Amino acid sequence: MHKALLALACATLLPSLAAAAQLQITVTTADGKPAPDVAVLVQPTAAWPAQPLPEPALIAQQNIRFVPFVTVVPVGGTVRFVNRDRYDHHVRSQPGGPLGNVAPAQQFEFRMAAAKADKPGAPADLKLDVPGTIALGCHLHGSMRGHVLVSATPWFAVTDDKGVATVANLPDGQVELKLWHPDQLTDQAGTRLQAAGSMNAEAKLNFNPRRRPGPGTPPGPQYNF
């Protein structure tokens, strides 16, 4: 009896697992160059079952930077800040957008203790319940910038240095693909796709993002008290 029930459960699960689609997308700038730090959001056009929240998304303060530069979490998700520098930092929400006129979806600010003897400072977890964007700053180091996108869809990814991102475990069916970058002045046009199996797609931003300093180049002075 138990074996029969187990077989029936496995048979029920297999179609749902087989139905999961995967999208690999390559995003370029308006002039055709790879576009890193682009949030890729995939939302089914029909209702979908509730998805479990992922583990907290880690944002490190390292070499006077927020790493990664762009982080995406679902509504209700958590970001975990950790300071890996040997001096104190601060985390605060602030207006975003290239003109600095986009209000943050959620307000917060707190201090982050310095790392000691190769041990990071105590982490700070922050739950984000409001969809939208949040620019990150530091009172102590004014050049530090980071961005968080709180997504209404649980299917998302961020492009790497080659402009490539992969969104896995998509439900089969029609989905809408949207892009977001902190430098955009206007929304990027959405694209409808039919999710099934392993897919590849290409997309282009309607602008050229500002060039950021490389990882070996500090964005500003070490201390700005």
C-alpha positions as CSV (number, residue, x, y, z in Angstrom):
1,M,0.0,0.0,0.0
2,H,2.8,2.4,1.0
3,K,4.7,1.6,-2.2
4,A,1.7,2.3,-4.3
5,L,1.1,5.7,-2.6
6,L,4.8,6.5,-3.1
7,A,4.6,5.6,-6.8
8,L,1.5,7.8,-7.2
9,A,3.2,10.7,-5.5
10,C,6.3,10.4,-7.7
11,A,4.1,10.2,-10.8
12,T,2.3,13.4,-9.7
13,L,5.5,15.3,-9.1
14,L,7.3,14.4,-12.3
15,P,5.1,16.4,-14.7
16,S,5.4,19.5,-12.6
17,L,9.2,19.1,-12.5
18,A,9.4,18.5,-16.2
19,A,7.3,21.6,-16.8
20,A,9.9,23.9,-15.3
21,A,11.4,26.1,-17.9
22,Q,14.7,27.9,-17.9
23,L,15.6,31.2,-19.6
24,Q,19.1,32.4,-20.5
25,I,19.0,36.0,-21.6
26,T,21.8,38.2,-23.1
27,V,21.3,41.9,-22.5
28,T,23.1,44.6,-24.4
29,T,23.3,48.4,-24.1
30,A,21.7,50.7,-26.8
31,D,25.1,50.6,-28.7
32,G,25.3,46.8,-28.6
33,K,27.8,46.3,-25.8
34,P,27.3,43.7,-22.9
35,A,25.1,45.2,-20.2
36,P,26.0,44.1,-16.6
37,D,24.0,44.8,-13.5
38,V,20.6,44.6,-15.3
39,A,17.7,43.1,-13.3
40,V,15.8,40.6,-15.4
41,L,12.3,40.0,-14.1
42,V,10.0,37.2,-15.5
43,Q,6.4,37.3,-14.5
44,P,3.7,34.8,-15.7
45,T,0.7,36.4,-17.3
46,A,-1.6,34.0,-15.3
47,A,-1.8,33.4,-11.6
48,W,1.0,31.3,-10.1
49,P,1.2,29.4,-6.8
50,A,3.0,31.0,-3.8
51,Q,6.7,30.5,-3.9
52,P,8.9,29.9,-0.9
53,L,11.1,32.9,0.1
54,P,14.8,32.4,-0.7
55,E,17.6,32.7,1.8
56,P,18.7,36.3,2.6
57,A,20.5,38.0,-0.2
58,L,24.0,39.0,0.9
59,I,25.2,42.6,0.3
60,A,28.8,43.1,1.4
61,Q,30.5,46.4,2.1
62,Q,33.9,45.7,0.7
63,N,36.7,47.9,-0.7
64,I,34.4,50.9,-0.1
65,R,31.7,49.4,-2.3
66,F,28.4,47.7,-2.0
67,V,28.9,44.3,-3.5
68,P,26.9,43.4,-5.6
69,F,26.1,46.7,-7.1
70,V,22.5,45.5,-7.9
71,T,20.6,43.1,-5.8
72,V,17.0,41.7,-6.4
73,V,14.8,40.2,-3.7
74,P,11.2,39.2,-3.8
75,V,8.5,41.1,-1.8
76,G,8.9,39.8,1.8
77,G,12.5,38.7,1.2
78,T,15.5,39.7,3.3
79,V,18.8,41.3,2.6
80,R,21.8,40.7,4.9
81,F,24.4,43.4,5.1
82,V,27.9,42.6,6.2
83,N,30.9,44.9,6.6
84,R,34.2,43.4,5.4
85,D,36.2,46.6,5.6
86,R,38.5,47.5,8.5
87,Y,36.5,50.7,9.2
88,D,33.0,51.5,10.1
89,H,30.3,51.9,7.5
90,H,26.8,53.0,7.4
91,V,23.7,51.9,5.4
92,R,20.9,54.2,4.5
93,S,18.1,54.2,1.9
94,Q,18.1,57.2,-0.4
95,P,16.5,58.4,-3.6
96,G,17.6,56.6,-6.7
97,G,17.5,57.1,-10.5
98,P,20.0,59.0,-12.6
99,L,18.4,62.3,-11.5
100,G,18.1,61.2,-7.8
101,N,14.4,61.8,-7.9
102,V,13.0,58.3,-7.3
103,A,11.9,57.9,-3.7
104,P,13.1,54.6,-2.0
105,A,10.4,52.0,-1.6
106,Q,11.4,51.6,2.1
107,Q,13.3,53.9,4.5
108,F,16.0,52.7,6.8
109,E,19.5,53.6,8.2
110,F,21.9,52.0,10.6
111,R,25.6,51.7,11.4
112,M,27.8,48.8,10.5
113,A,30.8,47.9,12.7
114,A,34.2,47.4,11.2
115,A,35.7,44.0,10.4
116,K,38.4,42.8,12.8
117,A,41.3,40.3,12.2
118,D,39.8,39.1,8.9
119,K,36.4,38.5,10.6
120,P,33.5,40.6,9.2
121,G,31.5,42.8,11.4
122,A,28.2,41.6,12.8
123,P,25.6,41.2,10.0
124,A,22.4,43.1,9.9
125,D,19.2,41.6,8.3
126,L,16.5,43.8,6.8
127,K,13.1,42.5,5.6
128,L,11.7,44.3,2.5
129,D,7.9,44.2,2.2
130,V,7.2,47.0,-0.4
131,P,7.9,46.5,-4.1
132,G,10.0,49.1,-5.8
133,T,13.6,50.3,-5.9
134,I,16.0,51.4,-3.1
135,A,19.3,53.2,-3.6
136,L,21.9,52.5,-0.9
137,G,24.3,55.0,0.5
138,C,26.8,55.4,3.4
139,H,27.0,58.6,5.5
140,L,30.7,57.9,6.2
141,H,31.7,57.3,2.6
142,G,29.6,59.5,0.3
143,S,30.9,57.8,-2.9
144,M,29.5,54.4,-2.0
145,R,26.4,53.4,-4.1
146,G,24.3,50.3,-4.4
147,H,20.8,49.4,-5.5
148,V,18.1,47.0,-4.4
149,L,15.0,46.1,-6.4
150,V,12.2,44.5,-4.5
151,S,10.4,42.4,-7.1
152,A,6.7,41.5,-7.2
153,T,7.7,38.3,-9.2
154,P,9.8,35.6,-7.6
155,W,11.5,34.8,-10.9
156,F,14.5,37.1,-11.5
157,A,18.2,37.3,-12.0
158,V,20.9,40.0,-12.6
159,T,23.2,40.0,-15.6
160,D,26.9,39.4,-15.2
161,D,29.9,41.2,-16.7
162,K,29.0,39.6,-20.1
163,G,25.4,40.8,-19.9
164,V,24.1,37.2,-19.3
165,A,21.5,36.1,-16.7
166,T,19.7,32.8,-16.2
167,V,16.2,32.5,-14.7
168,A,15.4,28.9,-13.7
169,N,12.3,27.0,-12.6
170,L,9.9,29.1,-14.6
171,P,6.3,27.7,-14.9
172,D,5.4,26.8,-18.4
173,G,3.1,29.2,-20.3
174,Q,3.1,32.8,-21.4
175,V,5.4,35.2,-19.4
176,E,6.3,38.8,-19.6
177,L,10.0,39.7,-19.5
178,K,11.1,43.1,-18.1
179,L,14.4,44.7,-17.5
180,W,15.5,47.3,-15.0
181,H,18.8,49.2,-14.5
182,P,19.4,52.0,-11.9
183,D,20.5,54.4,-14.6
184,Q,17.4,54.2,-16.7
185,L,15.3,57.4,-17.2
186,T,12.3,55.6,-18.6
187,D,10.9,52.1,-18.2
188,Q,12.2,49.4,-20.5
189,A,9.6,47.9,-22.9
190,G,8.4,44.5,-21.8
191,T,8.5,41.3,-24.0
192,R,6.0,38.4,-24.1
193,L,7.5,34.9,-24.3
194,Q,6.2,31.4,-24.2
195,A,8.1,29.6,-21.4
196,A,8.9,26.0,-22.2
197,G,12.0,23.9,-21.8
198,S,15.4,25.6,-22.1
199,M,15.2,29.0,-23.9
200,N,17.6,31.6,-25.0
201,A,16.7,35.2,-25.6
202,E,18.3,38.6,-26.4
203,A,17.2,42.0,-25.2
204,K,18.5,45.6,-25.5
205,L,18.4,48.5,-23.2
206,N,17.0,51.8,-24.6
207,F,20.1,53.7,-23.2
208,N,23.8,53.3,-22.4
209,P,24.4,53.0,-18.6
210,R,27.1,55.1,-17.1
211,R,30.5,53.4,-16.8
212,R,31.5,52.5,-13.3
213,P,35.1,52.2,-12.0
214,G,36.5,48.7,-12.1
215,P,36.8,46.6,-9.0
216,G,40.4,47.6,-8.4
217,T,39.6,51.3,-8.5
218,P,38.2,52.8,-5.3
219,P,35.2,55.0,-6.0
220,G,36.4,57.8,-3.7
221,P,38.6,58.6,-0.7
222,Q,38.8,55.9,2.0
223,Y,37.6,58.3,4.7
224,N,35.1,61.0,4.3
225,F,34.2,62.0,7.9
